[in-house]
Amino acid sequence: NVIKNPFYAVTDKNGKYEIKGLPPGTYTIAFVQEKLGEQTQQVTLAPKDSKTIDQTFKAGAAAGSM
């Protein structure tokens, strides 16, 4: 299920993604792969922060930046 929310991304063919415009705060990022399930990471963004959050599933990897 996709949660209705303006801040989401789908990876490209290389497993990269980008989420722009997140206000400062602490977020739980959910990575979902239909066969491998869901994994989460917590990230805190300060004003004007840019962070790279990598997540690896057993059968592959997704990497991106905010």
mmCIF file of the N, C-alpha and C atoms, coordinates in Angstrom:
data_MODEL
# 
_entry.id   MODEL 
# 
loop_
_atom_site.group_PDB 
_atom_site.id 
_atom_site.type_symbol 
_atom_site.label_atom_id 
_atom_site.label_alt_id 
_atom_site.label_comp_id 
_atom_site.label_asym_id 
_atom_site.label_entity_id 
_atom_site.label_seq_id 
_atom_site.pdbx_PDB_ins_code 
_atom_site.Cartn_x 
_atom_site.Cartn_y 
_atom_site.Cartn_z 
_atom_site.occupancy 
_atom_site.B_iso_or_equiv 
_atom_site.pdbx_formal_charge 
_atom_site.auth_seq_id 
_atom_site.auth_comp_id 
_atom_site.auth_asym_id 
_atom_site.auth_atom_id 
_atom_site.pdbx_PDB_model_num 
ATOM 1   N N  . ASN A 1 1  ? 0.829  -1.188 0.000   1.00 0.00 ? 1  ASN A N  1 
ATOM 2   C CA . ASN A 1 1  ? 0.000  0.000  0.000   1.00 0.00 ? 1  ASN A CA 1 
ATOM 3   C C  . ASN A 1 1  ? 0.869  1.246  0.000   1.00 0.00 ? 1  ASN A C  1 
ATOM 4   N N  . VAL A 1 2  ? 0.483  2.209  -0.782  1.00 0.00 ? 2  VAL A N  1 
ATOM 5   C CA . VAL A 1 2  ? 1.181  3.489  -0.811  1.00 0.00 ? 2  VAL A CA 1 
ATOM 6   C C  . VAL A 1 2  ? 0.406  4.459  0.060   1.00 0.00 ? 2  VAL A C  1 
ATOM 7   N N  . ILE A 1 3  ? 1.106  5.105  0.968   1.00 0.00 ? 3  ILE A N  1 
ATOM 8   C CA . ILE A 1 3  ? 0.471  6.078  1.851   1.00 0.00 ? 3  ILE A CA 1 
ATOM 9   C C  . ILE A 1 3  ? 0.377  7.396  1.113   1.00 0.00 ? 3  ILE A C  1 
ATOM 10  N N  . LYS A 1 4  ? -0.806 8.028  1.146   1.00 0.00 ? 4  LYS A N  1 
ATOM 11  C CA . LYS A 1 4  ? -0.969 9.336  0.514   1.00 0.00 ? 4  LYS A CA 1 
ATOM 12  C C  . LYS A 1 4  ? -0.163 10.352 1.287   1.00 0.00 ? 4  LYS A C  1 
ATOM 13  N N  . ASN A 1 5  ? 0.811  10.934 0.621   1.00 0.00 ? 5  ASN A N  1 
ATOM 14  C CA . ASN A 1 5  ? 1.737  11.839 1.277   1.00 0.00 ? 5  ASN A CA 1 
ATOM 15  C C  . ASN A 1 5  ? 2.580  12.459 0.171   1.00 0.00 ? 5  ASN A C  1 
ATOM 16  N N  . PRO A 1 6  ? 2.885  13.742 0.266   1.00 0.00 ? 6  PRO A N  1 
ATOM 17  C CA . PRO A 1 6  ? 3.628  14.387 -0.823  1.00 0.00 ? 6  PRO A CA 1 
ATOM 18  C C  . PRO A 1 6  ? 5.105  14.004 -0.862  1.00 0.00 ? 6  PRO A C  1 
ATOM 19  N N  . PHE A 1 7  ? 5.605  13.316 0.150   1.00 0.00 ? 7  PHE A N  1 
ATOM 20  C CA . PHE A 1 7  ? 7.027  12.990 0.225   1.00 0.00 ? 7  PHE A CA 1 
ATOM 21  C C  . PHE A 1 7  ? 7.240  11.490 0.061   1.00 0.00 ? 7  PHE A C  1 
ATOM 22  N N  . TYR A 1 8  ? 7.478  11.083 -1.164  1.00 0.00 ? 8  TYR A N  1 
ATOM 23  C CA . TYR A 1 8  ? 7.760  9.685  -1.459  1.00 0.00 ? 8  TYR A CA 1 
ATOM 24  C C  . TYR A 1 8  ? 8.593  9.632  -2.730  1.00 0.00 ? 8  TYR A C  1 
ATOM 25  N N  . ALA A 1 9  ? 9.178  8.487  -2.985  1.00 0.00 ? 9  ALA A N  1 
ATOM 26  C CA . ALA A 1 9  ? 9.962  8.311  -4.206  1.00 0.00 ? 9  ALA A CA 1 
ATOM 27  C C  . ALA A 1 9  ? 9.903  6.854  -4.628  1.00 0.00 ? 9  ALA A C  1 
ATOM 28  N N  . VAL A 1 10 ? 10.091 6.644  -5.900  1.00 0.00 ? 10 VAL A N  1 
ATOM 29  C CA . VAL A 1 10 ? 10.234 5.312  -6.470  1.00 0.00 ? 10 VAL A CA 1 
ATOM 30  C C  . VAL A 1 10 ? 11.627 5.276  -7.078  1.00 0.00 ? 10 VAL A C  1 
ATOM 31  N N  . THR A 1 11 ? 12.350 4.198  -6.850  1.00 0.00 ? 11 THR A N  1 
ATOM 32  C CA . THR A 1 11 ? 13.713 4.122  -7.372  1.00 0.00 ? 11 THR A CA 1 
ATOM 33  C C  . THR A 1 11 ? 13.722 4.048  -8.892  1.00 0.00 ? 11 THR A C  1 
ATOM 34  N N  . ASP A 1 12 ? 14.820 4.540  -9.460  1.00 0.00 ? 12 ASP A N  1 
ATOM 35  C CA . ASP A 1 12 ? 15.009 4.414  -10.897 1.00 0.00 ? 12 ASP A CA 1 
ATOM 36  C C  . ASP A 1 12 ? 15.605 3.035  -11.200 1.00 0.00 ? 12 ASP A C  1 
ATOM 37  N N  . LYS A 1 13 ? 15.963 2.786  -12.450 1.00 0.00 ? 13 LYS A N  1 
ATOM 38  C CA . LYS A 1 13 ? 16.474 1.462  -12.836 1.00 0.00 ? 13 LYS A CA 1 
ATOM 39  C C  . LYS A 1 13 ? 17.790 1.118  -12.144 1.00 0.00 ? 13 LYS A C  1 
ATOM 40  N N  . ASN A 1 14 ? 18.478 2.120  -11.600 1.00 0.00 ? 14 ASN A N  1 
ATOM 41  C CA . ASN A 1 14 ? 19.740 1.893  -10.893 1.00 0.00 ? 14 ASN A CA 1 
ATOM 42  C C  . ASN A 1 14 ? 19.567 1.823  -9.375  1.00 0.00 ? 14 ASN A C  1 
ATOM 43  N N  . GLY A 1 15 ? 18.322 1.897  -8.905  1.00 0.00 ? 15 GLY A N  1 
ATOM 44  C CA . GLY A 1 15 ? 18.067 1.830  -7.470  1.00 0.00 ? 15 GLY A CA 1 
ATOM 45  C C  . GLY A 1 15 ? 18.232 3.161  -6.760  1.00 0.00 ? 15 GLY A C  1 
ATOM 46  N N  . LYS A 1 16 ? 18.319 4.249  -7.503  1.00 0.00 ? 16 LYS A N  1 
ATOM 47  C CA . LYS A 1 16 ? 18.495 5.585  -6.913  1.00 0.00 ? 16 LYS A CA 1 
ATOM 48  C C  . LYS A 1 16 ? 17.138 6.268  -6.760  1.00 0.00 ? 16 LYS A C  1 
ATOM 49  N N  . TYR A 1 17 ? 17.059 7.139  -5.762  1.00 0.00 ? 17 TYR A N  1 
ATOM 50  C CA . TYR A 1 17 ? 15.845 7.921  -5.543  1.00 0.00 ? 17 TYR A CA 1 
ATOM 51  C C  . TYR A 1 17 ? 16.227 9.269  -4.958  1.00 0.00 ? 17 TYR A C  1 
ATOM 52  N N  . GLU A 1 18 ? 15.286 10.208 -4.995  1.00 0.00 ? 18 GLU A N  1 
ATOM 53  C CA . GLU A 1 18 ? 15.511 11.523 -4.397  1.00 0.00 ? 18 GLU A CA 1 
ATOM 54  C C  . GLU A 1 18 ? 14.179 12.044 -3.874  1.00 0.00 ? 18 GLU A C  1 
ATOM 55  N N  . ILE A 1 19 ? 14.216 12.596 -2.665  1.00 0.00 ? 19 ILE A N  1 
ATOM 56  C CA . ILE A 1 19 ? 13.033 13.228 -2.078  1.00 0.00 ? 19 ILE A CA 1 
ATOM 57  C C  . ILE A 1 19 ? 13.423 14.668 -1.782  1.00 0.00 ? 19 ILE A C  1 
ATOM 58  N N  . LYS A 1 20 ? 12.716 15.606 -2.399  1.00 0.00 ? 20 LYS A N  1 
ATOM 59  C CA . LYS A 1 20 ? 13.033 17.026 -2.218  1.00 0.00 ? 20 LYS A CA 1 
ATOM 60  C C  . LYS A 1 20 ? 11.947 17.711 -1.401  1.00 0.00 ? 20 LYS A C  1 
ATOM 61  N N  . GLY A 1 21 ? 12.350 18.784 -0.707  1.00 0.00 ? 21 GLY A N  1 
ATOM 62  C CA . GLY A 1 21 ? 11.384 19.646 -0.045  1.00 0.00 ? 21 GLY A CA 1 
ATOM 63  C C  . GLY A 1 21 ? 10.929 19.209 1.334   1.00 0.00 ? 21 GLY A C  1 
ATOM 64  N N  . LEU A 1 22 ? 11.612 18.237 1.939   1.00 0.00 ? 22 LEU A N  1 
ATOM 65  C CA . LEU A 1 22 ? 11.224 17.840 3.298   1.00 0.00 ? 22 LEU A CA 1 
ATOM 66  C C  . LEU A 1 22 ? 11.549 18.954 4.277   1.00 0.00 ? 22 LEU A C  1 
ATOM 67  N N  . PRO A 1 23 ? 10.599 19.360 5.100   1.00 0.00 ? 23 PRO A N  1 
ATOM 68  C CA . PRO A 1 23 ? 10.903 20.357 6.125   1.00 0.00 ? 23 PRO A CA 1 
ATOM 69  C C  . PRO A 1 23 ? 11.806 19.741 7.202   1.00 0.00 ? 23 PRO A C  1 
ATOM 70  N N  . PRO A 1 24 ? 12.527 20.569 7.960   1.00 0.00 ? 24 PRO A N  1 
ATOM 71  C CA . PRO A 1 24 ? 13.360 20.043 9.047   1.00 0.00 ? 24 PRO A CA 1 
ATOM 72  C C  . PRO A 1 24 ? 12.520 19.196 10.002  1.00 0.00 ? 24 PRO A C  1 
ATOM 73  N N  . GLY A 1 25 ? 13.126 18.145 10.529  1.00 0.00 ? 25 GLY A N  1 
ATOM 74  C CA . GLY A 1 25 ? 12.429 17.277 11.473  1.00 0.00 ? 25 GLY A CA 1 
ATOM 75  C C  . GLY A 1 25 ? 13.040 15.894 11.488  1.00 0.00 ? 25 GLY A C  1 
ATOM 76  N N  . THR A 1 26 ? 12.430 15.019 12.260  1.00 0.00 ? 26 THR A N  1 
ATOM 77  C CA . THR A 1 26 ? 12.862 13.627 12.339  1.00 0.00 ? 26 THR A CA 1 
ATOM 78  C C  . THR A 1 26 ? 11.830 12.775 11.617  1.00 0.00 ? 26 THR A C  1 
ATOM 79  N N  . TYR A 1 27 ? 12.303 11.916 10.742  1.00 0.00 ? 27 TYR A N  1 
ATOM 80  C CA . TYR A 1 27 ? 11.435 11.102 9.892   1.00 0.00 ? 27 TYR A CA 1 
ATOM 81  C C  . TYR A 1 27 ? 11.814 9.637  9.988   1.00 0.00 ? 27 TYR A C  1 
ATOM 82  N N  . THR A 1 28 ? 10.835 8.783  9.805   1.00 0.00 ? 28 THR A N  1 
ATOM 83  C CA . THR A 1 28 ? 11.086 7.366  9.611   1.00 0.00 ? 28 THR A CA 1 
ATOM 84  C C  . THR A 1 28 ? 10.901 7.099  8.124   1.00 0.00 ? 28 THR A C  1 
ATOM 85  N N  . ILE A 1 29 ? 11.979 6.688  7.490   1.00 0.00 ? 29 ILE A N  1 
ATOM 86  C CA . ILE A 1 29 ? 11.956 6.393  6.058   1.00 0.00 ? 29 ILE A CA 1 
ATOM 87  C C  . ILE A 1 29 ? 11.654 4.905  5.903   1.00 0.00 ? 29 ILE A C  1 
ATOM 88  N N  . ALA A 1 30 ? 10.626 4.579  5.133   1.00 0.00 ? 30 ALA A N  1 
ATOM 89  C CA . ALA A 1 30 ? 10.268 3.179  4.890   1.00 0.00 ? 30 ALA A CA 1 
ATOM 90  C C  . ALA A 1 30 ? 10.690 2.802  3.476   1.00 0.00 ? 30 ALA A C  1 
ATOM 91  N N  . PHE A 1 31 ? 11.449 1.738  3.372   1.00 0.00 ? 31 PHE A N  1 
ATOM 92  C CA . PHE A 1 31 ? 11.861 1.178  2.086   1.00 0.00 ? 31 PHE A CA 1 
ATOM 93  C C  . PHE A 1 31 ? 11.044 -0.092 1.896   1.00 0.00 ? 31 PHE A C  1 
ATOM 94  N N  . VAL A 1 32 ? 10.333 -0.180 0.775   1.00 0.00 ? 32 VAL A N  1 
ATOM 95  C CA . VAL A 1 32 ? 9.449  -1.318 0.550   1.00 0.00 ? 32 VAL A CA 1 
ATOM 96  C C  . VAL A 1 32 ? 9.821  -1.992 -0.764  1.00 0.00 ? 32 VAL A C  1 
ATOM 97  N N  . GLN A 1 33 ? 9.977  -3.302 -0.702  1.00 0.00 ? 33 GLN A N  1 
ATOM 98  C CA . GLN A 1 33 ? 10.227 -4.108 -1.892  1.00 0.00 ? 33 GLN A CA 1 
ATOM 99  C C  . GLN A 1 33 ? 9.178  -5.209 -1.864  1.00 0.00 ? 33 GLN A C  1 
ATOM 100 N N  . GLU A 1 34 ? 8.425  -5.336 -2.943  1.00 0.00 ? 34 GLU A N  1 
ATOM 101 C CA . GLU A 1 34 ? 7.247  -6.209 -2.916  1.00 0.00 ? 34 GLU A CA 1 
ATOM 102 C C  . GLU A 1 34 ? 7.532  -7.653 -2.498  1.00 0.00 ? 34 GLU A C  1 
ATOM 103 N N  . LYS A 1 35 ? 8.697  -8.189 -2.805  1.00 0.00 ? 35 LYS A N  1 
ATOM 104 C CA . LYS A 1 35 ? 8.995  -9.576 -2.434  1.00 0.00 ? 35 LYS A CA 1 
ATOM 105 C C  . LYS A 1 35 ? 9.819  -9.683 -1.151  1.00 0.00 ? 35 LYS A C  1 
ATOM 106 N N  . LEU A 1 36 ? 10.536 -8.625 -0.794  1.00 0.00 ? 36 LEU A N  1 
ATOM 107 C CA . LEU A 1 36 ? 11.436 -8.677 0.361   1.00 0.00 ? 36 LEU A CA 1 
ATOM 108 C C  . LEU A 1 36 ? 10.905 -7.935 1.582   1.00 0.00 ? 36 LEU A C  1 
ATOM 109 N N  . GLY A 1 37 ? 9.752  -7.283 1.436   1.00 0.00 ? 37 GLY A N  1 
ATOM 110 C CA . GLY A 1 37 ? 9.129  -6.632 2.582   1.00 0.00 ? 37 GLY A CA 1 
ATOM 111 C C  . GLY A 1 37 ? 9.527  -5.179 2.775   1.00 0.00 ? 37 GLY A C  1 
ATOM 112 N N  . GLU A 1 38 ? 9.444  -4.734 4.025   1.00 0.00 ? 38 GLU A N  1 
ATOM 113 C CA . GLU A 1 38 ? 9.697  -3.330 4.375   1.00 0.00 ? 38 GLU A CA 1 
ATOM 114 C C  . GLU A 1 38 ? 10.811 -3.237 5.407   1.00 0.00 ? 38 GLU A C  1 
ATOM 115 N N  . GLN A 1 39 ? 11.668 -2.244 5.223   1.00 0.00 ? 39 GLN A N  1 
ATOM 116 C CA . GLN A 1 39 ? 12.709 -1.922 6.192   1.00 0.00 ? 39 GLN A CA 1 
ATOM 117 C C  . GLN A 1 39 ? 12.638 -0.424 6.439   1.00 0.00 ? 39 GLN A C  1 
ATOM 118 N N  . THR A 1 40 ? 12.971 0.009  7.649   1.00 0.00 ? 40 THR A N  1 
ATOM 119 C CA . THR A 1 40 ? 12.888 1.434  7.972   1.00 0.00 ? 40 THR A CA 1 
ATOM 120 C C  . THR A 1 40 ? 14.205 1.948  8.537   1.00 0.00 ? 40 THR A C  1 
ATOM 121 N N  . GLN A 1 41 ? 14.398 3.236  8.384   1.00 0.00 ? 41 GLN A N  1 
ATOM 122 C CA . GLN A 1 41 ? 15.522 3.952  8.985   1.00 0.00 ? 41 GLN A CA 1 
ATOM 123 C C  . GLN A 1 41 ? 14.993 5.287  9.481   1.00 0.00 ? 41 GLN A C  1 
ATOM 124 N N  . GLN A 1 42 ? 15.559 5.775  10.565  1.00 0.00 ? 42 GLN A N  1 
ATOM 125 C CA . GLN A 1 42 ? 15.187 7.092  11.072  1.00 0.00 ? 42 GLN A CA 1 
ATOM 126 C C  . GLN A 1 42 ? 16.258 8.096  10.660  1.00 0.00 ? 42 GLN A C  1 
ATOM 127 N N  . VAL A 1 43 ? 15.812 9.280  10.252  1.00 0.00 ? 43 VAL A N  1 
ATOM 128 C CA . VAL A 1 43 ? 16.734 10.337 9.836   1.00 0.00 ? 43 VAL A CA 1 
ATOM 129 C C  . VAL A 1 43 ? 16.235 11.668 10.394  1.00 0.00 ? 43 VAL A C  1 
ATOM 130 N N  . THR A 1 44 ? 17.170 12.504 10.828  1.00 0.00 ? 44 THR A N  1 
ATOM 131 C CA . THR A 1 44 ? 16.842 13.846 11.300  1.00 0.00 ? 44 THR A CA 1 
ATOM 132 C C  . THR A 1 44 ? 17.448 14.853 10.337  1.00 0.00 ? 44 THR A C  1 
ATOM 133 N N  . LEU A 1 45 ? 16.606 15.768 9.858   1.00 0.00 ? 45 LEU A N  1 
ATOM 134 C CA . LEU A 1 45 ? 17.042 16.807 8.930   1.00 0.00 ? 45 LEU A CA 1 
ATOM 135 C C  . LEU A 1 45 ? 17.009 18.163 9.611   1.00 0.00 ? 45 LEU A C  1 
ATOM 136 N N  . ALA A 1 46 ? 18.114 18.883 9.523   1.00 0.00 ? 46 ALA A N  1 
ATOM 137 C CA . ALA A 1 46 ? 18.189 20.268 9.984   1.00 0.00 ? 46 ALA A CA 1 
ATOM 138 C C  . ALA A 1 46 ? 17.864 21.165 8.789   1.00 0.00 ? 46 ALA A C  1 
ATOM 139 N N  . PRO A 1 47 ? 17.620 22.455 9.014   1.00 0.00 ? 47 PRO A N  1 
ATOM 140 C CA . PRO A 1 47 ? 17.372 23.350 7.882   1.00 0.00 ? 47 PRO A CA 1 
ATOM 141 C C  . PRO A 1 47 ? 18.516 23.274 6.867   1.00 0.00 ? 47 PRO A C  1 
ATOM 142 N N  . LYS A 1 48 ? 18.152 23.206 5.599   1.00 0.00 ? 48 LYS A N  1 
ATOM 143 C CA . LYS A 1 48 ? 19.085 23.158 4.462   1.00 0.00 ? 48 LYS A CA 1 
ATOM 144 C C  . LYS A 1 48 ? 19.965 21.914 4.435   1.00 0.00 ? 48 LYS A C  1 
ATOM 145 N N  . ASP A 1 49 ? 19.606 20.880 5.192   1.00 0.00 ? 49 ASP A N  1 
ATOM 146 C CA . ASP A 1 49 ? 20.351 19.618 5.173   1.00 0.00 ? 49 ASP A CA 1 
ATOM 147 C C  . ASP A 1 49 ? 20.160 18.884 3.859   1.00 0.00 ? 49 ASP A C  1 
ATOM 148 N N  . SER A 1 50 ? 21.163 18.152 3.475   1.00 0.00 ? 50 SER A N  1 
ATOM 149 C CA . SER A 1 50 ? 21.102 17.203 2.371   1.00 0.00 ? 50 SER A CA 1 
ATOM 150 C C  . SER A 1 50 ? 21.778 15.934 2.876   1.00 0.00 ? 50 SER A C  1 
ATOM 151 N N  . LYS A 1 51 ? 21.073 14.818 2.827   1.00 0.00 ? 51 LYS A N  1 
ATOM 152 C CA . LYS A 1 51 ? 21.626 13.568 3.358   1.00 0.00 ? 51 LYS A CA 1 
ATOM 153 C C  . LYS A 1 51 ? 21.467 12.449 2.350   1.00 0.00 ? 51 LYS A C  1 
ATOM 154 N N  . THR A 1 52 ? 22.376 11.503 2.414   1.00 0.00 ? 52 THR A N  1 
ATOM 155 C CA . THR A 1 52 ? 22.280 10.282 1.626   1.00 0.00 ? 52 THR A CA 1 
ATOM 156 C C  . THR A 1 52 ? 21.891 9.154  2.566   1.00 0.00 ? 52 THR A C  1 
ATOM 157 N N  . ILE A 1 53 ? 20.830 8.456  2.221   1.00 0.00 ? 53 ILE A N  1 
ATOM 158 C CA . ILE A 1 53 ? 20.348 7.335  3.020   1.00 0.00 ? 53 ILE A CA 1 
ATOM 159 C C  . ILE A 1 53 ? 20.391 6.098  2.130   1.00 0.00 ? 53 ILE A C  1 
ATOM 160 N N  . ASP A 1 54 ? 21.235 5.149  2.480   1.00 0.00 ? 54 ASP A N  1 
ATOM 161 C CA . ASP A 1 54 ? 21.334 3.899  1.729   1.00 0.00 ? 54 ASP A CA 1 
ATOM 162 C C  . ASP A 1 54 ? 20.596 2.802  2.478   1.00 0.00 ? 54 ASP A C  1 
ATOM 163 N N  . GLN A 1 55 ? 19.940 1.940  1.735   1.00 0.00 ? 55 GLN A N  1 
ATOM 164 C CA . GLN A 1 55 ? 19.255 0.799  2.332   1.00 0.00 ? 55 GLN A CA 1 
ATOM 165 C C  . GLN A 1 55 ? 19.532 -0.407 1.456   1.00 0.00 ? 55 GLN A C  1 
ATOM 166 N N  . THR A 1 56 ? 19.936 -1.494 2.055   1.00 0.00 ? 56 THR A N  1 
ATOM 167 C CA . THR A 1 56 ? 20.228 -2.710 1.304   1.00 0.00 ? 56 THR A CA 1 
ATOM 168 C C  . THR A 1 56 ? 19.253 -3.807 1.698   1.00 0.00 ? 56 THR A C  1 
ATOM 169 N N  . PHE A 1 57 ? 18.616 -4.392 0.697   1.00 0.00 ? 57 PHE A N  1 
ATOM 170 C CA . PHE A 1 57 ? 17.786 -5.572 0.897   1.00 0.00 ? 57 PHE A CA 1 
ATOM 171 C C  . PHE A 1 57 ? 18.656 -6.782 0.575   1.00 0.00 ? 57 PHE A C  1 
ATOM 172 N N  . LYS A 1 58 ? 18.274 -7.919 1.070   1.00 0.00 ? 58 LYS A N  1 
ATOM 173 C CA . LYS A 1 58 ? 19.056 -9.132 0.872   1.00 0.00 ? 58 LYS A CA 1 
ATOM 174 C C  . LYS A 1 58 ? 19.375 -9.393 -0.606  1.00 0.00 ? 58 LYS A C  1 
ATOM 175 N N  . ALA A 1 59 ? 18.408 -9.166 -1.493  1.00 0.00 ? 59 ALA A N  1 
ATOM 176 C CA . ALA A 1 59 ? 18.599 -9.486 -2.906  1.00 0.00 ? 59 ALA A CA 1 
ATOM 177 C C  . ALA A 1 59 ? 19.032 -8.298 -3.748  1.00 0.00 ? 59 ALA A C  1 
ATOM 178 N N  . GLY A 1 60 ? 19.247 -7.118 -3.167  1.00 0.00 ? 60 GLY A N  1 
ATOM 179 C CA . GLY A 1 60 ? 19.619 -5.951 -3.958  1.00 0.00 ? 60 GLY A CA 1 
ATOM 180 C C  . GLY A 1 60 ? 19.791 -4.755 -3.069  1.00 0.00 ? 60 GLY A C  1 
ATOM 181 N N  . ALA A 1 61 ? 19.909 -3.579 -3.700  1.00 0.00 ? 61 ALA A N  1 
ATOM 182 C CA . ALA A 1 61 ? 20.153 -2.369 -2.916  1.00 0.00 ? 61 ALA A CA 1 
ATOM 183 C C  . ALA A 1 61 ? 19.392 -1.198 -3.495  1.00 0.00 ? 61 ALA A C  1 
ATOM 184 N N  . ALA A 1 62 ? 19.054 -0.259 -2.612  1.00 0.00 ? 62 ALA A N  1 
ATOM 185 C CA . ALA A 1 62 ? 18.475 1.021  -3.012  1.00 0.00 ? 62 ALA A CA 1 
ATOM 186 C C  . ALA A 1 62 ? 19.299 2.098  -2.339  1.00 0.00 ? 62 ALA A C  1 
ATOM 187 N N  . ALA A 1 63 ? 19.634 3.129  -3.083  1.00 0.00 ? 63 ALA A N  1 
ATOM 188 C CA . ALA A 1 63 ? 20.412 4.229  -2.504  1.00 0.00 ? 63 ALA A CA 1 
ATOM 189 C C  . ALA A 1 63 ? 19.871 5.531  -3.037  1.00 0.00 ? 63 ALA A C  1 
ATOM 190 N N  . GLY A 1 64 ? 19.936 6.574  -2.235  1.00 0.00 ? 64 GLY A N  1 
ATOM 191 C CA . GLY A 1 64 ? 19.431 7.854  -2.704  1.00 0.00 ? 64 GLY A CA 1 
ATOM 192 C C  . GLY A 1 64 ? 19.816 8.982  -1.802  1.00 0.00 ? 64 GLY A C  1 
ATOM 193 N N  . SER A 1 65 ? 19.251 10.164 -2.102  1.00 0.00 ? 65 SER A N  1 
ATOM 194 C CA . SER A 1 65 ? 19.579 11.335 -1.299  1.00 0.00 ? 65 SER A CA 1 
ATOM 195 C C  . SER A 1 65 ? 18.359 12.198 -1.112  1.00 0.00 ? 65 SER A C  1 
ATOM 196 N N  . MET A 1 66 ? 18.435 13.028 -0.074  1.00 0.00 ? 66 MET A N  1 
ATOM 197 C CA . MET A 1 66 ? 17.378 13.987 0.210   1.00 0.00 ? 66 MET A CA 1 
ATOM 198 C C  . MET A 1 66 ? 18.001 15.347 0.288   1.00 0.00 ? 66 MET A C  1 
# 
